[in-house]
Amino acid sequence: MIPVPSGVRVWLATGHVDMRKGFPGLSLMVQEVLKRDPNSGHLFCFRGRRGDLLKIIWHDGQGACLYTKRLERGRFLWPSVADGAVTISPAQLGYLLSGIDWRAPQETWRPTSVG
């Protein structure tokens, strides 16, 4: 889990993003599309077209961090707004990263065995 300090906002970039982008490309999207500062300390989340891949950029005060998570099964639940951003709480981010519907917390899938 990402250690989210108090006062930090979590932004979901609505729509889908080309997941080949790294920190420079995603930072540029934060500046130009979301009209936010990528070095502000807030977390900015992006989802791929298929919905099973998520990237989060965060500047922790010392440097830029890029987190990636891919779900083995299921999809990340995302707002349906075409353009812009939605803000969620750090607790909702925890649900989102676990594959749980952050709007109404409930597990969407849990593995029954390994392998």
Buried (B, 14 or more C-beta within 10 A) or exposed (E): EBEBEEEBBBBBBBBBBEBEBEBEEBBEBBEEBBEBEBBBBBBBBBBBEEBBBBBBBBBEEEEBEEEEBEBEEEBBBBBEEEEBBBEBEBEBBBBBBBBBBBEEEEEBEEEEEEE
